[in-house]
């Protein structure tokens, strides 16, 4: 995971905040989105409850076909 918290000698326990950028976001997608987030959190070892998060709807991201981008703020001791 280039640029991830693991590369920076931190772990997901050090995550303070998440920002999700989602293409073509609609509020009706919230349940499915959160189910996916919960599943991925379990896969990567992000502790529950998850840290505070923002969800920002966007028109597009950095490449065609990319639907979600996650920005992570962490503080390693």
NORTA-V921983 format. One record per backbone hydrogen bond with DSSP energy under -0.5 kcal/mol. NH is the residue of the N-H (numbers start at 1). CO is the residue of the C=O. If there is no record, write none. Layout:
nh: (NH,NH)
co: (CO,CO)
//
This chain:
nh: (4,7,8,9,10,14,15,16,17,18,19,20,21,22,22,23,24,25,29,30,33,34,35,36,37,38,39,40,41,42,43,44,45,46,47,52,54,56,57,58,66,67,69,71,73,74,75)
co: (1,4,4,6,5,11,12,73,73,52,71,54,69,20,56,67,58,22,26,27,29,30,31,32,33,34,35,36,37,38,39,40,41,41,45,16,18,20,55,22,63,65,21,19,17,72,14)
//
